[in-house]
Amino acid sequence: MMLRFTRWYLGAECHSTMRPHDLSMSGGNSERSTHERLCAYLAASTMRAMTAILGLNAYHGDAAAALLIDGELVAAVEEERFTRIKHCAGFPAQAATWCLEEAGIGASELDHIAVSRDSRANAGHKLLWVIRHKANGRYLRTRLANAARVRDVRSTFAQALGVEPEALGAKLHHVEHHQAHVASAFFVSPFERAAVLSVDGFGDFTSMMLAQGEGSSFRVLDRVLFPHSLGMFYTALTQWLGFPKYGEEGKVMGLASYGDPCFLERMHELVHLDGDLFRLGLEYFAHEDGVDMTWDEQTPTIGRLFSDRLIETFGPPREPRSEITTQHENVAASLQAMLEEAYLHVVRMLWERTRTPNVCIAGGVALNAIANGRVLPETPFEELFIQPAAGDAGTAVGAAFWVWNQRLGKPRGFVMNHAYTGPEYSEAECASAIAGAGLESQRLDDDSLFAEIAERIARGEIVGWFQGRMEFGPRALGNRSILVDPRRAEMKDILNARVKHREPFRPFAPSILAEATAEWYEEDYPSPFMLLVYKTRPGKRERIPAVNHVDDTGRLQTVEKRVNPRYWRLINEFEKLTGVPLVLNTSFNESEPIVMTPQDAVETFTNTEMDVLVLGNHVVRRDAARDGSARAAASAGPPRR
Ligand SMILES: [Fe+2]
């Protein structure tokens, strides 16, 4: 793309000597908007060619788009945030459209489009499987139709953006699913050299990839092929435990803490670690003859993955929403223990093969924060990087970087040190959304805002906190968050009753000032994306009962001032009031995708019983007459320090 940006940036007043990396350094909460930062970067780059790469995760759960300009990630977002359908599959048309609008470029100005699927990958293994298993016609037709849709992504993309396919000059790349995961972890990591592990259910006939990255490329060391999969192991047992929906594995991770892993020995019949990596005891599973997956335009679904042998072993599967028994808790604990054992086994094998101090991990299983939290303390690796969208949404980023680094051989220079790559909204848009709902608000300057909101949290109120650019990945990290006082044990139930309506066994997580981590938790390695679980220190546990899980752990987010100065400042104000440098942070939603727009936030505020809504500097306070329960809880005063 040569000089095509010039037309765009000349329309704005922007003068800067900014470096490309500056685009990604702050959390979208600085005074300059994304447009202004991008504008400044482009102005500094007027006379040289630039490369625009759009990465897509399409026809797969968590469809997403990401845009790279000259190797800098300028936008990344999941399709579910636009459609409001959780884990939305299909083609990420709205996400891709927004990425281009954010950069101010047209579809015809893209140089490359990269899709994180390659139906030709591992073709020989697939063919052998079809012959051996005499795959049925309906199953084959479904898979072939999906492969054809992935191959035809150019015309779908053109149609979605309202341009003729011939107008798209971009070169189309199909990147093997796990290579996109590997790229998503290594190329945006701070490491020059690292071991890389990708681990999920399945993608392009593979469930695990081991790789070694150095500079601008990586080489694949090993693969685990279908039907063996740690992701499928976890999902099958998650189904048996009565959570059949796509993406419910995290609930089981929370449930596991209540049980005793007394079935761990039996779990070794389901996952064998006696080889180099692992293999499944396939008699306990039902996916060997084909996984019944539907990647429709809406909600992804997966058919039953466990066999009758599993039922003979652990009893009848739990009906969704029925009582959870001790047996269920113990199976969940044993499942989690087996997953952790296998995960650490594979990570150690990876270290043996690479002997490098750094490791990057990606894939759906990399969202298992308890297993992640054990990697550094219990393996020889010294440094760990897991990017915020470690699941399939992140393959949009990985596919794009695969083209930039692995294919084009460009040098690396971008580090994904925050997740704030989504849309942001102006003050006027926030004020308009509030007024449109007939609500009254007050605009506070920063000094008043942080002091008042910290004080309201300390008083026991539920605060909807909406700032800057939306997070990419499954976690709200202080820009689309609901915040409450972690010192109040009752806040978990109040939050569930009035806003979240989650299962009571699921823990809530803390956001802590990064510099205070060692004082409150037994590990202090940074956990900026809420993907590591650590033990809470004895002596601190009773002070933060709302975020101290039943096994005395927390899935924490460590907040650095340079990454998200506004969120850091709010927590710091809370610490000044209470002596506690952390808040309870849960995603800003009510059983739907995390809110994206000010309108989404206002709607969630009015449909639930939050006390306060903060959109930028605009504060909406709920009528005192309608928030009796929190006031009643608050009237007891703050817990003793
Ligand atoms: Fe994946």
Boltz pocket constraint, residues with backbone or C-beta under 6 A from the ligand:
constraints:
  - pocket:
      binder: B
      contacts: [[A, 177], [A, 181], [A, 200], [A, 201], [A, 202], [A, 203], [A, 363], [A, 364], [A, 391], [A, 392]]
      max_distance: 6.0
